[in-house]
Amino acid sequence: MRREEPQQGASEGIRATTMQAAIMAMGLVTLPMLLVSFGMGYAMSLGWMDVEVGTHVRVGLITAILTVLTHTTTMFYFLGTGAAIKAEVRERNLDAVFLARARAFKGAFFYWLTFGILLIMATAMIGGGVHADLLRPNPEAGRSMFAIAHEALAIISLVVNLVALIQTPVNIARNNRLLDEVGETRGGEAGERLEL
């Protein structure tokens, strides 16, 4: 006699899939890296700590790459689950409300992810310009336009990326509930889950 294991619904936690765990782990590394890179820039410019420009540039570049990787992985995960929901709705002629719900929360979330990617890339590129400008010391000229633009972009980028990272687990939980509800329409076992 075969003993059946109880199935865990996706809405019971973030640990439901390896992909979700990877996204959460990347977010947990990206979040402090954003704060450290931002703090290093201000500490360096205000003379609070003895931080070299090269160190800030390296940490900033790693942070930018990690942020872009985290957000794109998150987007692809949600695109994949959205495609699975769309296929189920079309193949089994389910209520289109499932698609509308998926589009509603993913649409707004994707704006945060997209702008987070674009802003962190612009911040890193302009930061390279600031670094190049520092190689031509001209104390009488004051701060360059590169430095002002880099600082403004860094502030905006930090806020947008923090919002995107904080929204990630919330949207994963919403997505899991939606996947469970679509899976439950199959009849069969209670709590059957839609898988990718």
Backbone hydrogen bonds, N-H to C=O, Kabsch-Sander energy under -0.5 kcal/mol:
donor,donor_aa,acceptor,acceptor_aa,energy
4,E,2,R,-0.5
9,G,7,Q,-0.5
12,E,9,G,-1.7
13,G,10,A,-1.1
16,A,13,G,-1.0
17,T,14,I,-0.8
21,A,17,T,-1.9
22,A,18,T,-2.4
23,I,19,M,-2.4
24,M,20,Q,-2.4
25,A,21,A,-2.4
26,M,22,A,-2.5
27,G,23,I,-2.2
28,L,24,M,-2.2
29,V,25,A,-1.4
30,T,26,M,-2.7
31,L,27,G,-2.4
33,M,29,V,-1.4
34,L,30,T,-2.5
35,L,31,L,-1.8
36,V,32,P,-2.9
37,S,33,M,-2.7
38,F,34,L,-2.3
39,G,35,L,-2.6
40,M,36,V,-2.8
41,G,37,S,-1.8
42,Y,38,F,-1.8
43,A,39,G,-2.8
44,M,40,M,-2.4
45,S,41,G,-2.3
46,L,42,Y,-2.4
47,G,43,A,-0.7
48,W,43,A,-1.5
49,M,43,A,-1.0
51,V,49,M,-1.7
56,H,52,E,-1.9
57,V,53,V,-2.6
58,R,54,G,-2.4
59,V,55,T,-2.7
60,G,56,H,-2.7
61,L,57,V,-2.4
62,I,58,R,-2.4
63,T,59,V,-2.5
64,A,60,G,-2.4
65,I,61,L,-2.4
66,L,62,I,-2.6
67,T,63,T,-2.5
68,V,64,A,-2.3
69,L,65,I,-2.4
70,T,66,L,-2.5
71,H,67,T,-2.6
72,T,68,V,-2.5
73,T,69,L,-2.2
74,T,70,T,-2.1
75,M,71,H,-2.4
76,F,72,T,-2.5
77,Y,73,T,-2.2
78,F,74,T,-2.2
79,L,75,M,-2.4
80,G,76,F,-2.3
81,T,77,Y,-2.4
82,G,78,F,-2.2
83,A,79,L,-2.1
84,A,80,G,-1.9
85,I,81,T,-2.2
86,K,82,G,-2.6
87,A,83,A,-2.4
88,E,84,A,-2.1
89,V,85,I,-2.6
90,R,86,K,-2.4
91,E,87,A,-2.9
92,R,88,E,-2.2
93,N,89,V,-0.5
94,L,89,V,-1.5
98,F,95,D,-1.5
100,A,96,A,-2.1
101,R,97,V,-2.5
102,A,98,F,-2.0
103,R,99,L,-2.7
104,A,100,A,-2.0
105,F,101,R,-1.6
106,K,102,A,-1.9
107,G,103,R,-2.3
108,A,104,A,-1.1
109,F,105,F,-1.5
110,F,106,K,-2.7
111,Y,107,G,-1.2
112,W,108,A,-1.3
113,L,109,F,-2.1
114,T,110,F,-2.9
115,F,111,Y,-2.7
116,G,112,W,-2.1
117,I,113,L,-2.2
118,L,114,T,-2.6
119,L,115,F,-2.7
120,I,116,G,-2.1
121,M,117,I,-2.1
122,A,118,L,-2.3
123,T,119,L,-2.7
124,A,120,I,-2.1
125,M,121,M,-2.4
126,I,122,A,-2.8
127,G,123,T,-2.1
128,G,124,A,-1.6
129,G,125,M,-1.3
130,V,126,I,-2.1
131,H,127,G,-2.3
132,A,128,G,-2.2
133,D,129,G,-2.2
134,L,130,V,-1.8
135,L,131,H,-0.7
135,L,132,A,-0.7
136,R,133,D,-1.3
141,A,138,N,-1.5
142,G,139,P,-0.7
148,I,144,S,-1.9
149,A,145,M,-2.8
150,H,146,F,-2.8
151,E,147,A,-2.2
152,A,148,I,-2.4
153,L,149,A,-2.8
154,A,150,H,-2.4
155,I,151,E,-2.0
156,I,152,A,-2.3
157,S,153,L,-3.1
158,L,154,A,-2.3
159,V,155,I,-2.1
160,V,156,I,-2.6
161,N,157,S,-2.6
162,L,158,L,-2.3
163,V,159,V,-2.3
164,A,160,V,-2.3
165,L,161,N,-2.5
166,I,162,L,-2.4
167,Q,163,V,-2.2
168,T,164,A,-1.0
170,V,166,I,-0.6
171,N,167,Q,-2.6
172,I,168,T,-2.2
173,A,169,P,-2.1
174,R,170,V,-2.0
175,N,171,N,-2.5
176,N,172,I,-2.5
177,R,173,A,-2.2
178,L,174,R,-2.1
179,L,175,N,-2.6
180,D,176,N,-2.4
181,E,177,R,-2.3
182,V,178,L,-2.4
183,G,179,L,-2.3
184,E,180,D,-2.2
185,T,181,E,-0.7
185,T,182,V,-0.8
186,R,183,G,-1.4
187,G,184,E,-1.2
188,G,186,R,-0.8
192,E,189,E,-1.4
194,L,179,L,-1.0
